[in-house]
Each structure stands twice: as C-alpha cells, then as structure tokens.
Amino acid sequence: MALFVGVVEIDCGTLILIGLLTRLAITPLLVDICAALYSTKIITLAQIAVWSTPHETRPDISMLFGPVFPLLVGRSNELRVRSTSLRIWR
C-alpha cells in the first residue's frame, strides 16, 4: 500500500509540476488525501477527545483544499498571461 501511495504522489506531483494532465493527475491525489484523512483522523475521532481532532486536522484539510483550485482552474498559461500583460503596458 505504501508503495502505491508513493508512486501516485510522485508521479501525479510531477505531472502537476510539469503542467501535463493537471486535472487528471489531481484526482488520484484527492483520493489519496481523503483516504489518509479517513484512516488517521476520522477513525481517531471516536477514540480520542472530540476537541483535539479538529485542531490536528487543520493542516490535512488545507492539503485537501490545495489541489481543488487547480482542479477547477486547470493548467496556467504563463506565457499567455505574460504576453497580454506586456501588450497592456506598451
């Protein structure tokens, strides 16, 4: 299981950094993050105090919402943005 998670994170992270298949690469990462949240935080919610779990979950929730923005927006076209901003200033 750890090998699968490592391969998914490295391969999909590389695809996102390069900008290839961004939306397709984010989907397995979201599944991976949700599985990690379930296995580490949701299950411990019943075992440990209710008030400490939201405090410990904040970074994980932030990591969950991080890939949602590129999923909605897609790949950024820096060259197009730079060229249009140069045209405005000329």
C-alpha positions as CSV (number, residue, x, y, z in Angstrom):
1,M,0.0,0.0,0.0
2,A,2.8,2.4,0.9
3,L,4.5,1.7,-2.5
4,F,1.3,2.5,-4.3
5,V,0.8,5.8,-2.4
6,G,4.4,6.8,-3.0
7,V,4.2,6.1,-6.7
8,V,0.9,8.0,-7.0
9,E,2.2,11.0,-5.1
10,I,5.5,11.2,-7.0
11,D,4.0,10.6,-10.5
12,C,1.0,12.8,-10.1
13,G,3.0,15.6,-8.4
14,T,5.5,15.5,-11.3
15,L,2.7,15.8,-13.8
16,I,1.2,18.7,-11.9
17,L,4.6,20.5,-11.7
18,I,5.2,20.0,-15.4
19,G,1.6,21.0,-16.2
20,L,0.7,17.9,-18.1
21,L,-2.7,16.3,-17.5
22,T,-3.2,18.5,-14.4
23,R,-6.9,17.7,-13.8
24,L,-6.4,14.0,-14.4
25,A,-3.4,13.9,-12.0
26,I,-5.2,15.7,-9.2
27,T,-7.9,13.1,-9.0
28,P,-5.8,10.3,-7.6
29,L,-4.1,12.8,-5.2
30,L,-7.5,13.8,-3.8
31,V,-8.4,10.2,-3.3
32,D,-5.1,9.7,-1.6
33,I,-5.6,12.6,0.7
34,C,-9.2,11.6,1.6
35,A,-8.0,8.0,2.4
36,A,-5.3,9.4,4.6
37,L,-7.8,11.7,6.4
38,Y,-10.2,8.8,6.9
39,S,-7.5,6.4,8.2
40,T,-5.8,8.9,10.5
41,K,-8.3,11.4,11.7
42,I,-11.9,10.2,11.3
43,I,-11.2,6.9,13.0
44,T,-9.3,8.5,15.8
45,L,-12.2,11.0,16.3
46,A,-14.2,8.2,18.1
47,Q,-11.2,7.1,20.1
48,I,-9.6,10.4,21.2
49,A,-11.3,13.5,22.5
50,V,-13.6,15.3,20.1
51,W,-11.9,18.7,20.7
52,S,-8.4,17.7,19.8
53,T,-9.3,16.2,16.4
54,P,-10.3,19.5,14.6
55,H,-7.1,21.1,15.8
56,E,-5.0,18.2,14.5
57,T,-7.0,18.0,11.2
58,R,-6.4,21.7,10.1
59,P,-3.2,21.0,8.0
60,D,-4.8,18.0,6.4
61,I,-7.9,19.9,5.4
62,S,-5.6,22.6,4.0
63,M,-3.9,20.0,1.9
64,L,-7.2,18.7,0.8
65,F,-8.3,22.1,-0.5
66,G,-4.9,22.8,-2.1
67,P,-5.5,20.7,-5.2
68,V,-9.1,21.8,-5.6
69,F,-8.1,25.1,-7.1
70,P,-6.0,23.7,-10.0
71,L,-8.8,21.1,-10.5
72,L,-11.3,23.9,-11.1
73,V,-9.0,26.3,-12.9
74,G,-6.7,23.8,-14.8
75,R,-3.2,24.5,-16.1
76,S,-1.9,28.0,-16.0
77,N,-0.7,29.6,-19.2
78,E,2.1,31.8,-18.0
79,L,3.3,32.7,-21.5
80,R,-0.1,33.9,-22.5
81,V,-0.5,35.9,-19.3
82,R,2.9,37.5,-19.7
83,S,2.3,38.4,-23.3
84,T,-1.0,40.0,-22.7
85,S,0.4,42.0,-19.7
86,L,3.2,43.2,-21.9
87,R,0.7,44.4,-24.5
88,I,-1.1,46.4,-21.9
89,W,2.0,48.2,-20.8
90,R,3.1,49.1,-24.3
